[in-house]
Amino acid sequence: MAYFLGIDVGTSGTKALVMDSRGRVLATATAGHGISAPRPGWSEQQPQDWWNATVKATREAVKKARIDGQQVAGIGLSGQMHGLVITDQAGRSLRPGIIWNDQRTAAQAAQIEKKVGGKSRLIELVGNAAMTSFTLTKLLWVRQNEPKIYDRIRHFLLPKDYIRLCMTGEYVGEVSDMSGTLMLDQKKRDWSGRIISTFQIDRSILPPVVESHEITGRLTARASGLLGLRAGTPVVGGGGDQPAGAVGNGIVDDGLTSATLGTSGVVFTHSRRYVVDPSSRVNTFCSSVAGEWCMFGCILAAGGSFQWFRNALGQNEVEQAIKKETDPYVLLTARAAKAPAGCEGVFWLPYLTGERTPHADPLARACWIGVNSRTTRAELIRSVLEGATFAMNDAVSLLRRRGMKIRQIRLSGGGARSEFWRQLQADIYGSTCATINSQEGPAYGVALLAAVGTGRFKDIRQACRACIKITRTIKPKPSAKALYAKYYRQFRRLYPALKDEFGNIADLVGQK
């Protein structure tokens, strides 16, 4: 039997997944790598650490799967998006990678929009407005602050593409990941000539871009020896972690949407048409489905709000969980279920680390509002879950307003493990929700893409139909849906009412 390997270069570690030819996950393994913060707001990683983690995780996953590495028929790559990797002619990185959550480039983001003629013109060219996370801002920062390093650049890559270079010796990118650079013309699925000329970028440093399933190179003898795999094994384009995770959830056709509640929350939908949000409150990228697109919104502290409550105010449940040998989140959720829907008007705004969708406001802050003498701990806990889900619904609502017909929302992450939170999501989104038989996300998605690229499946839709199955369907309860529609309308009024106060608080504590 042939097997397929999916690699996902995450922020805290790199994951390797082994899948058989029927789409069954045989084993996974993760190897960690550190993050450096040389200054406040900076976030960097060493590309070599990604490669070392890839080697370690791959060997461990293959061993756990109890297969011969020579049987791996194809490899797919995914990873954190937006990170800047720059190398010399020999492929040596010239500086640590500046990764997605680095915040040093606010000035460059503003410069980009001004130089192209405004936010609307930038969206017209590349589908999105400028944010500090996008890669062009980082490239310009290096030019302006480290000119000697900039002059030595011969190749530009994203994190997963550095792993491709280590595996194959090839400099290649793919369309879904490169959509997050602010340099790709998504309609043409190639580099934007206007952006390249406006910012005087040497075209030769930009790699060719391909579709996610296309073979980009083959394992070199050196890489095969390190990884314990067969020399010549094909490596496909893969995808950025969000588009690849969508493939892993089967979000490959119109009407299918995913809601992933981890520390952050992502609502992602597929589109056969190229559609942008003129305000860029949700992002448009090329999809990992050839010739198609996707739209998604990111909520920075969705599951992170629940995590914060556990760490700051959930010590009682943490101690009980140790005694009962269970998860403290199970106990917290059980307590939340005792509170009435809507928590008698107590709202939680989940802006612990600012917000991306829909407010794009780094100064926004979390708060409870509506607390009264009847409020108990149960209401506080439930309001955190409701508030995080209301914030996710901001993205769902924006996608609907852009004409996306959402017929099913597939749930994943921590919010999909709890029966209570699953039903809460269905009620607040006002949509049928579902869980599926795989929760492995990007690594599984790129393993499927590797199976497509090497001929195991005709295309990615066939692969997803064959391998991904619905395990549970959750329909909204009519009475709860109607109640939450009213509460959501109130939730949407709270941020505009407090926006200026968030700025005043930032001034007060010297964060502005």
NORGITA-V322496 format. One record per residue. RES is the residue in one small letter. PHI is phi in degrees with one decimal (999 if undefined). PSI is psi in whole degrees, 0 to 359 (none if undefined). D_FIRST is the distance of its C-alpha to the first C-alpha in Angstrom with 2 decimals. Layout:
RES/PHI/PSI/D_FIRST
RES/PHI/PSI/D_FIRST
//
This chain:
m/999/144/0.00
a/-86.0/150/3.80
y/-127.9/159/6.59
f/-131.6/144/10.21
l/-113.5/131/13.46
g/-114.4/131/16.75
i/-117.0/131/20.03
d/-127.3/112/23.34
v/-84.3/96/26.57
g/-85.5/185/28.89
t/-78.4/319/32.57
s/-100.1/346/32.51
g/-171.7/166/29.06
t/-109.5/132/25.71
k/-109.4/137/22.63
a/-116.6/139/19.01
l/-131.8/134/16.23
v/-108.5/127/12.52
m/-124.4/142/10.73
d/-86.4/180/7.39
s/-73.2/352/6.96
r/-100.2/7/9.61
g/86.9/8/11.87
r/-82.5/132/12.19
v/-80.0/121/13.71
l/-92.7/326/12.66
a/-167.1/154/15.51
t/-135.5/158/18.32
a/-152.6/148/21.01
t/-130.4/138/24.24
a/-122.3/134/26.69
g/-83.7/161/30.19
h/-147.9/151/32.58
g/-86.7/168/36.25
i/-121.7/137/38.52
s/-108.4/140/41.89
a/-126.4/80/44.93
p/-59.9/332/47.54
r/-142.7/161/49.91
p/-55.4/132/50.17
g/86.1/353/47.85
w/-93.6/149/45.76
s/-148.9/116/42.06
e/-134.8/155/40.19
q/-140.9/155/37.11
q/-87.2/121/36.25
p/-54.7/325/33.31
q/-62.5/328/32.53
d/-64.6/325/32.06
w/-62.1/317/29.26
w/-67.1/317/27.48
n/-59.7/319/28.13
a/-67.9/324/26.74
t/-61.9/315/23.58
v/-61.7/312/22.99
k/-64.0/313/23.78
a/-66.5/321/21.77
t/-63.7/312/18.58
r/-61.2/320/18.85
e/-68.8/318/19.65
a/-64.8/317/16.87
v/-63.2/319/14.17
k/-64.2/315/16.18
k/-64.8/328/16.57
a/-75.3/347/12.89
r/58.5/46/12.61
i/-123.0/167/9.78
d/-87.0/127/10.57
g/-57.0/338/11.93
q/-67.8/344/11.10
q/-87.3/353/7.41
v/-69.9/120/9.15
a/-95.6/346/9.39
g/-168.6/154/12.51
i/-128.7/135/15.32
g/-117.5/147/17.92
l/-121.4/135/21.37
s/-135.2/172/23.95
g/175.3/172/27.18
q/-52.9/136/30.78
m/-88.6/164/32.66
h/78.4/348/35.98
g/-67.1/142/35.99
l/-96.5/119/37.81
v/-120.0/123/36.37
i/-123.7/136/38.63
t/-128.9/164/38.12
d/-86.5/188/40.17
q/-61.3/329/39.35
a/-85.9/1/37.25
g/86.3/10/35.08
r/-83.1/131/36.93
s/-67.1/138/37.68
l/-87.5/343/41.43
r/-163.3/166/41.83
p/-57.2/150/39.90
g/-68.0/135/37.93
i/-93.0/115/40.07
i/-96.7/179/37.79
w/-58.1/325/37.90
n/-94.4/11/40.39
d/-69.6/138/42.94
q/-117.0/19/46.30
r/-79.3/352/48.41
t/-107.3/29/48.33
a/-59.0/319/50.55
a/-64.0/320/53.07
q/-68.7/323/50.51
a/-60.9/317/49.17
a/-66.0/321/52.76
q/-62.3/319/53.38
i/-60.5/309/50.44
e/-63.4/321/51.69
k/-65.3/317/55.25
k/-70.4/330/54.46
v/-88.7/356/52.53
g/103.8/21/55.25
g/112.4/167/54.17
k/-58.9/316/51.34
s/-62.8/320/51.26
r/-66.7/322/50.99
l/-64.2/317/48.08
i/-61.1/321/46.23
e/-61.4/323/47.01
l/-79.9/316/45.52
v/-129.0/4/42.34
g/91.4/348/41.99
n/-144.9/157/43.00
a/-81.1/168/46.02
a/-81.5/130/46.20
m/-131.6/160/45.23
t/-61.3/336/45.10
s/-71.1/331/41.34
f/-70.5/149/40.71
t/-71.7/327/40.03
l/-59.4/325/42.95
t/-61.3/323/45.36
k/-71.7/320/43.89
l/-61.9/318/44.03
l/-68.2/326/47.67
w/-61.3/316/48.43
v/-62.2/317/47.33
r/-58.0/318/49.49
q/-82.4/334/52.48
n/-114.2/339/52.20
e/-134.3/61/50.43
p/-59.6/328/51.57
k/-67.0/323/51.07
i/-69.8/317/47.38
y/-57.4/320/47.08
d/-65.9/342/48.60
r/-93.8/357/45.87
i/-66.4/129/42.95
r/-119.0/340/40.87
h/-146.2/141/37.68
f/-116.7/133/37.07
l/-141.1/165/33.72
l/-100.6/166/32.44
p/-51.6/311/30.69
k/-66.7/331/27.05
d/-73.5/336/28.04
y/-66.6/322/29.43
i/-64.8/322/25.99
r/-59.9/316/24.76
l/-59.7/316/27.68
c/-64.5/327/26.75
m/-79.0/319/23.14
t/-121.1/344/24.01
g/78.1/7/27.80
e/-103.2/141/28.07
y/-97.9/99/30.57
v/-142.0/141/29.06
g/-118.4/177/29.52
e/-137.6/162/28.43
v/-66.4/325/30.65
s/-68.5/316/30.02
d/-70.7/317/30.76
m/-69.6/346/33.56
s/-61.9/337/35.23
g/-91.7/18/36.42
t/-100.0/345/38.37
l/70.1/17/41.35
m/-120.6/354/40.87
l/-99.0/130/38.49
d/-80.0/102/39.97
q/-68.7/331/37.54
k/-67.6/322/38.87
k/-89.1/345/38.18
r/57.5/44/35.06
d/-154.9/170/36.57
w/-59.4/142/39.07
s/-80.0/114/42.46
g/-60.7/324/45.11
r/-65.8/317/47.81
i/-66.0/316/46.39
i/-60.0/316/45.79
s/-73.3/320/49.35
t/-61.6/320/51.02
f/-103.0/10/49.67
q/51.1/52/49.79
i/-91.5/132/46.21
d/-67.9/113/45.22
r/-57.3/333/42.59
s/-70.3/342/41.05
i/-82.3/346/39.81
l/-87.7/130/37.66
p/-75.1/158/34.08
p/-62.8/149/32.79
v/-116.1/142/31.10
v/-129.8/173/28.12
e/-76.5/161/26.34
s/-64.1/332/23.73
h/-91.3/353/20.66
e/-75.2/144/21.89
i/-72.8/128/20.52
t/-109.5/348/23.27
g/168.7/181/22.40
r/-133.7/152/20.03
l/-58.8/130/19.89
t/-75.4/165/22.84
a/-61.1/320/22.94
r/-64.3/312/25.03
a/-64.9/321/22.83
s/-63.6/323/19.65
g/-65.2/319/21.70
l/-68.2/320/22.93
l/-85.2/341/19.66
g/76.4/30/17.62
l/-119.7/174/15.14
r/-78.5/132/14.82
a/-60.9/138/18.02
g/92.0/357/17.80
t/-60.8/128/15.08
p/-70.6/145/16.50
v/-119.8/123/18.41
v/-92.0/170/19.56
g/-55.9/315/23.00
g/78.4/213/22.17
g/-168.6/159/25.24
g/-59.1/159/28.12
d/-60.1/326/27.57
q/-73.1/308/29.38
p/-60.9/322/27.77
a/-68.5/321/24.27
g/-62.9/326/25.11
a/-63.5/318/26.24
v/-60.5/318/22.87
g/-63.0/338/21.41
n/-98.2/3/24.09
g/77.0/20/23.53
i/-87.6/79/26.92
v/-130.1/16/26.29
d/-150.3/157/29.10
d/-56.1/142/32.86
g/92.2/344/34.21
l/-93.6/134/31.35
t/-137.6/150/32.46
s/-120.9/148/31.29
a/-126.4/108/33.62
t/-106.9/116/32.24
l/-106.8/91/34.69
g/-106.7/215/34.09
t/-56.6/309/36.93
s/-93.9/174/37.44
g/-127.7/139/36.73
v/-129.7/128/35.16
v/-109.0/123/35.60
f/-132.6/131/33.40
t/-132.5/152/33.48
h/-95.2/149/31.94
s/-145.9/131/34.22
r/-78.0/346/33.91
r/-103.7/153/37.42
y/-85.5/112/38.68
v/-130.6/135/40.96
v/-122.5/156/42.68
d/-90.4/118/44.94
p/-62.1/343/48.28
s/-102.1/357/48.94
s/56.2/34/45.42
r/-75.6/331/45.32
v/-117.9/151/41.69
n/-95.3/151/39.53
t/-115.2/130/37.92
f/-132.9/161/34.88
c/-63.8/141/32.52
s/-83.4/164/29.49
s/-78.4/0/25.84
v/-89.9/124/25.91
a/-54.2/129/27.07
g/75.5/11/30.83
e/-128.5/179/31.49
w/-134.2/178/33.04
c/-149.5/159/33.36
m/-131.1/143/36.26
f/-156.1/157/36.40
g/-124.3/150/38.92
c/-122.6/127/38.78
i/-107.6/121/40.90
l/-71.1/327/41.37
a/-132.8/59/42.09
a/-75.9/279/40.65
g/-62.6/335/38.84
g/-61.9/332/40.78
s/-64.9/317/43.95
f/-66.7/321/42.74
q/-62.4/317/41.66
w/-60.0/315/45.14
f/-60.8/315/46.83
r/-57.8/313/44.92
n/-71.5/321/45.83
a/-89.5/325/49.41
l/-132.0/5/50.57
g/-109.1/26/48.07
q/-60.3/325/49.01
n/-60.6/314/50.12
e/-69.2/326/46.71
v/-62.4/316/44.98
e/-67.3/317/47.19
q/-62.3/321/46.74
a/-63.2/323/42.95
i/-64.3/316/43.05
k/-66.4/320/45.21
k/-88.9/357/43.16
e/55.3/52/39.79
t/-135.8/184/38.68
d/-92.4/132/38.15
p/-59.5/332/41.46
y/-64.9/329/40.15
v/-63.4/316/39.95
l/-69.2/320/43.61
l/-64.2/319/44.67
t/-66.5/321/43.05
a/-61.5/322/44.75
r/-67.0/319/48.03
a/-61.2/323/47.47
a/-65.2/343/46.95
k/-81.6/345/50.53
a/-84.3/153/52.04
p/-72.6/152/52.94
a/-56.8/134/50.97
g/86.3/350/52.53
c/53.3/33/53.93
e/53.6/39/57.49
g/88.3/12/57.34
v/-89.5/125/55.75
f/-117.8/144/53.40
w/-114.7/124/51.11
l/-96.2/117/50.53
p/-88.9/40/47.31
y/-96.1/55/48.27
l/-64.1/329/47.88
t/-126.1/38/46.76
g/77.4/193/48.30
e/-147.6/148/46.40
r/-101.4/295/44.33
t/-103.7/128/43.95
p/-102.2/6/46.40
h/-92.6/337/49.17
a/47.0/53/47.98
d/-128.8/104/50.50
p/-70.1/346/49.95
l/-92.1/350/53.24
a/-59.5/146/52.35
r/-133.5/156/52.44
a/-77.9/152/51.40
c/-166.9/157/54.07
w/-96.8/145/55.03
i/-140.5/141/57.69
g/97.8/5/59.50
v/-65.7/137/59.69
n/-140.0/181/62.72
s/-65.8/342/64.46
r/-89.2/350/62.26
t/-67.8/129/58.98
t/-113.0/177/57.06
r/-61.4/327/54.04
a/-61.5/317/51.93
e/-64.5/320/52.99
l/-61.4/316/52.23
i/-66.8/311/48.66
r/-62.7/323/48.05
s/-63.9/328/49.65
v/-63.6/315/47.16
l/-65.9/317/44.25
e/-65.2/315/46.19
g/-63.0/318/47.22
a/-61.8/321/43.71
t/-74.7/325/42.58
f/-59.1/318/45.65
a/-64.6/320/44.67
m/-61.4/322/41.17
n/-68.0/337/43.00
d/-55.9/315/44.93
a/-68.5/317/41.75
v/-57.0/315/40.88
s/-64.6/319/44.46
l/-63.3/319/44.43
l/-64.6/320/41.30
r/-62.6/320/42.98
r/-67.6/337/46.09
r/-85.0/7/44.16
g/92.7/8/43.23
m/-76.8/124/39.73
k/-92.0/102/39.32
i/-91.1/108/37.51
r/-102.8/340/36.33
q/-155.0/136/33.90
i/-114.0/118/33.52
r/-90.7/127/30.31
l/-96.7/139/31.21
s/-149.6/175/29.43
g/81.8/189/30.61
g/-60.3/328/33.22
g/-69.4/350/35.13
a/-95.5/351/32.34
r/-85.8/339/32.32
s/-99.8/127/35.90
e/-60.7/321/36.94
f/-63.2/313/40.34
w/-72.2/330/39.15
r/-60.9/312/36.77
q/-66.4/322/39.77
l/-59.5/319/42.00
q/-64.4/315/39.77
a/-59.4/318/39.74
d/-67.0/318/43.53
i/-76.6/319/44.28
y/-70.1/337/41.95
g/66.5/35/43.27
s/-143.9/153/39.88
t/-64.6/130/37.15
c/-115.0/164/34.56
a/-152.0/156/31.09
t/-114.9/158/28.42
i/-124.1/177/24.67
n/-81.8/359/21.65
s/-132.6/139/20.82
q/-125.7/27/23.39
e/-93.2/355/21.52
g/59.5/229/23.28
p/-58.5/319/22.96
a/-62.5/321/19.93
y/-69.7/320/17.92
g/-58.8/316/19.65
v/-77.3/336/18.74
a/-64.8/319/15.04
l/-63.2/319/15.35
l/-63.7/324/17.46
a/-64.9/322/14.95
a/-66.3/324/12.47
v/-69.2/312/15.60
g/-64.0/333/16.80
t/-98.0/7/13.82
g/95.4/2/13.90
r/-66.7/324/11.28
f/-125.6/155/14.55
k/-67.6/318/18.04
d/-157.3/177/19.80
i/-70.9/331/20.02
r/-65.5/317/21.88
q/-62.7/319/19.22
a/-61.9/315/16.65
c/-68.3/321/19.24
r/-62.5/323/20.18
a/-76.2/328/16.71
c/-109.8/337/16.02
i/-108.6/125/19.58
k/-124.6/145/21.87
i/-75.0/128/25.54
t/-103.7/337/26.31
r/-156.2/140/30.06
t/-117.1/134/32.78
i/-123.6/117/36.07
k/-99.9/145/39.11
p/-65.7/144/42.24
k/-83.1/126/45.22
p/-51.7/316/48.10
s/-68.2/319/50.76
a/-68.9/322/48.72
k/-60.0/316/47.60
a/-66.3/318/51.27
l/-62.8/313/52.41
y/-69.6/334/49.83
a/-61.0/319/50.64
k/-66.8/315/54.19
y/-66.5/325/53.14
y/-66.2/322/50.78
r/-60.0/322/53.69
q/-69.5/318/55.66
f/-55.3/319/52.81
r/-67.2/339/52.77
r/-82.4/344/56.48
l/-74.6/314/56.21
y/-59.9/311/54.66
p/-57.4/325/57.21
a/-69.5/334/59.99
l/-107.4/354/58.87
k/-52.8/309/57.62
d/-63.9/325/60.91
e/-67.9/324/61.25
f/-60.0/318/57.88
g/-64.4/320/59.29
n/-63.8/320/62.52
i/-64.6/319/60.69
a/-60.6/319/58.76
d/-61.1/317/62.16
l/-60.5/320/63.58
v/-100.8/8/61.00
g/73.5/32/60.71
q/-101.6/0/57.18
k/-99.5/none/58.15
//
